[in-house]
């Protein structure tokens, strides 16, 4: 086997390893309960659309949960980028020793398991009456996303030529104009990849959303999926869970397809220097 064939085989195996859970989830969403219990029997009763009917007949409507998660993701992404871009710029302009210490602190905070802050965040929401508010839910999400967002964007800003800003100063551009016309367009790929990471985190987050939101019409997607009920206390609606996750994944897949170029460009920005 040549080196090229070996490389192609490895890539194919990695692709199969990555998409197998997705295929299995899609398969499960169309399976009847009998087929899930006895996968090699009941061939005639294997396929069904009842799982999707159960999801779409939920009360409140399932699309409301998609809208709620989308709104929380948009709020969180906007707030995070609004704060992280100027913070990253300030981090790059700090003296090297202070900047290194700041990056170490940000890295430590980004790696800190936020579940340990669960009780503190719950008391924070209770004291300020922030429960059952989608905009308020974006506050802890933004705070948890900021360290990683600042690190990613500061890395992109650091890779920009220093002479570029000096030339803009000579041309008479003030700080806001340099931000608006030079800095932001150049780091747009990094901002896009950061925005996707922040959006995915807010879309998938469960513990905080579970405690901050109690009204059924305001539930986010992960909490709503977890509340899908079976026909009895002892039955687990695996098919309905699978159908709900398939539907909930569609918006994310669309976003990834649309912004694929920006995401890849942002993640690889600064990886190669000439």
C-alpha positions in Angstrom: 0.0 0.0 0.0 1.4 3.3 -1.0 1.7 6.3 1.3 -1.2 8.1 -0.6 -3.5 5.1 -0.2 -2.6 4.7 3.4 -3.4 8.3 4.0 -6.7 8.1 2.2 -7.6 5.0 4.2 -6.9 6.7 7.4 -9.0 9.7 6.5 -11.8 7.5 5.4 -11.7 5.6 8.8 -11.7 8.9 10.7 -14.7 10.1 8.7 -16.6 6.9 9.4 -15.7 7.1 13.1 -17.1 10.6 13.2 -20.3 10.1 11.3 -21.3 6.7 12.7 -23.0 8.2 15.8 -24.9 10.6 13.6 -26.1 7.8 11.3 -27.1 5.7 14.3 -29.0 8.6 15.8 -30.9 9.1 12.5 -31.6 5.4 12.3 -32.9 5.3 15.8 -35.2 8.2 15.2 -37.1 6.1 12.6 -37.2 2.9 14.6 -40.2 1.5 16.5 -39.8 0.6 20.1 -40.1 -3.1 19.2 -37.2 -2.7 16.7 -35.0 -1.0 19.4 -35.7 -3.8 21.8 -35.2 -6.6 19.3 -33.0 -5.2 16.5 -32.8 -8.5 14.6 -36.6 -9.2 14.8 -39.8 -7.5 13.9 -38.6 -6.5 10.5 -42.1 -5.6 9.3 -42.6 -3.2 12.3 -39.2 -1.7 12.2 -39.8 1.7 10.6 -42.2 4.4 11.9 -42.8 8.1 12.0 -44.4 8.1 15.4 -41.2 9.4 17.0 -41.4 12.6 15.0 -45.1 12.8 15.5 -44.5 12.7 19.3 -42.0 15.5 19.0 -44.1 17.8 16.9 -47.3 17.1 18.9 -45.6 18.3 22.1 -47.1 21.1 24.0 -45.7 23.8 23.8 -44.7 23.2 20.1 -41.2 21.9 19.6 -40.3 24.8 17.3 -40.6 27.1 20.2 -37.7 25.4 21.9 -35.6 25.9 18.7 -36.4 29.6 18.8 -35.6 29.9 22.5 -32.2 28.2 22.0 -31.5 30.4 18.9 -32.3 33.6 20.8 -30.1 32.6 23.7 -27.3 31.7 21.3 -27.6 35.0 19.4 -27.7 37.1 22.6 -24.7 35.2 24.0 -22.6 35.5 20.8 -23.3 39.2 20.4 -22.5 40.0 24.1 -19.3 37.8 24.0 -18.0 39.4 20.8 -18.9 42.9 21.9 -16.7 42.5 25.0 -14.0 40.1 23.8 -12.9 42.1 20.7 -11.8 45.2 22.6 -10.5 43.0 25.5 -8.4 41.0 23.1 -7.0 44.2 21.6 -6.1 45.5 25.0 -4.5 42.2 25.9 -2.2 42.4 22.8 -1.2 46.0 23.7 -0.1 45.1 27.3 3.6 44.6 28.2 4.7 41.1 27.4 5.1 40.0 31.0 1.7 41.3 32.1 0.1 39.8 28.9 1.6 36.4 29.6 0.2 36.4 33.1 -3.2 37.5 31.8 -3.2 34.7 29.2 -2.3 32.2 31.9 -5.2 33.4 34.1 -7.6 33.3 31.1 -6.5 29.8 30.2 -7.0 28.6 33.8 -10.5 30.2 33.9 -11.4 28.7 30.5 -10.4 25.2 31.7 -12.1 25.6 35.0 -15.2 23.2 35.2 -18.1 25.7 35.3 -20.3 23.1 37.0 -18.5 24.0 40.3 -20.0 27.5 39.9 -23.5 26.1 39.6 -24.7 26.9 43.1 -23.1 30.4 43.0 -24.8 31.1 39.7 -28.1 29.8 41.0 -27.9 32.2 44.1 -26.9 35.0 41.7 -30.0 34.4 39.6 -32.3 34.1 42.6 -31.0 37.3 44.3 -31.4 39.4 41.1 -34.7 37.7 40.0 -33.1 36.7 36.7 -35.1 33.4 36.3 -37.3 32.7 33.3 -35.6 35.3 31.2 -33.8 34.3 28.0 -31.7 37.4 27.8 -30.6 37.0 31.4 -29.6 33.4 30.6 -27.0 34.8 28.2 -25.2 36.6 31.1 -23.6 33.5 32.6 -23.1 32.0 29.2 -21.2 35.1 28.0 -19.1 35.1 31.2 -18.2 31.5 30.7 -17.4 32.0 27.0 -15.3 35.2 27.4 -11.9 33.7 28.4 -11.7 31.4 25.4 -13.1 34.1 23.1 -10.5 36.6 24.2 -7.6 34.1 23.8 -8.8 33.2 20.3 -9.3 36.7 19.1 -6.1 38.1 20.7 -4.1 35.4 18.8 -5.6 36.7 15.5 -4.9 40.3 16.4 -1.3 39.5 17.4 -0.7 38.0 13.9 -1.6 41.3 12.2 1.4 43.4 11.0 2.2 46.1 13.5 3.0 48.6 10.7 -0.7 48.4 9.6 -2.0 50.3 12.6 0.9 52.7 12.5 0.1 53.6 8.9 -3.6 54.1 9.9 -2.5 56.5 12.7 -0.5 58.5 10.3 -3.5 58.7 8.0 -5.4 60.3 10.9 -7.7 57.4 11.8 -8.8 57.4 15.5 -9.1 54.3 17.6 -12.8 53.7 16.6 -12.0 54.1 12.9 -9.1 51.7 13.1 -11.4 49.2 14.8 -14.2 49.7 12.3 -12.3 49.8 9.0 -9.1 47.9 9.6 -9.1 45.6 12.7 -12.5 44.0 12.5 -12.5 43.2 8.8 -9.0 41.5 9.1 -10.0 39.4 12.1 -13.4 38.5 10.8 -12.6 34.8 10.2 -11.3 34.5 13.8 -14.5 36.2 15.0 -16.6 33.9 12.9 -15.0 30.7 14.3 -15.2 32.2 17.9 -18.9 33.0 17.4 -19.6 29.4 16.3 -17.9 28.0 19.3 -19.8 30.4 21.6 -23.1 29.6 19.9 -22.6 25.9 20.1 -21.8 26.1 23.9 -25.0 28.1 24.6 -27.0 25.8 22.3 -25.9 22.7 24.1 -25.7 23.9 27.7 -28.0 22.1 30.2 -27.4 22.6 33.9 -27.8 26.4 34.1 -30.7 26.4 31.7 -32.4 23.7 33.8 -32.4 25.8 36.9 -32.8 29.3 35.5 -35.8 28.5 33.3 -38.9 26.8 34.8 -41.7 28.0 32.4 -42.4 25.4 29.7 -42.7 28.0 26.9 -39.2 29.3 27.7 -37.3 26.1 27.9 -34.2 25.7 25.8 -33.7 22.7 23.5 -31.6 20.4 25.8 -33.9 20.8 28.7 -37.0 20.3 26.5 -35.5 17.1 25.0 -34.8 15.8 28.5 -38.4 16.3 29.5 -39.8 14.1 26.7 -42.0 11.5 28.5 -42.5 7.9 27.6 -45.8 6.0 27.7 -45.1 5.0 31.3 -42.8 5.7 34.2 -40.6 2.8 33.3 -40.3 3.4 29.5 -37.6 5.6 28.0 -38.6 7.2 24.6 -35.3 6.6 22.9 -36.9 7.0 19.5 -38.4 10.4 20.5 -35.1 11.5 22.0 -33.3 10.6 18.7 -35.9 12.4 16.6 -35.7 15.5 18.8 -31.9 15.6 18.6 -32.0 15.1 14.8 -34.3 18.1 14.5 -32.3 20.1 16.9 -29.1 19.4 14.9 -30.5 20.7 11.6 -29.9 24.4 12.4 -26.4 23.7 13.5 -25.6 21.8 10.4 -27.0 24.6 8.2 -24.9 27.2 10.1 -21.7 25.0 9.7 -22.3 24.6 6.0 -22.9 28.4 5.4 -20.0 29.5 7.5 -17.6 26.6 6.8 -15.1 28.8 4.9 -14.9 31.4 7.6 -14.7 28.8 10.4 -11.8 27.0 8.8 -10.0 30.2 7.9 -10.4 31.5 11.5 -9.1 28.3 13.1 -6.1 28.2 10.9 -5.3 31.9 10.9 -1.7 32.4 12.1 -0.9 28.7 11.8 1.5 29.3 8.9 3.8 32.3 8.7 5.8 33.2 5.6 
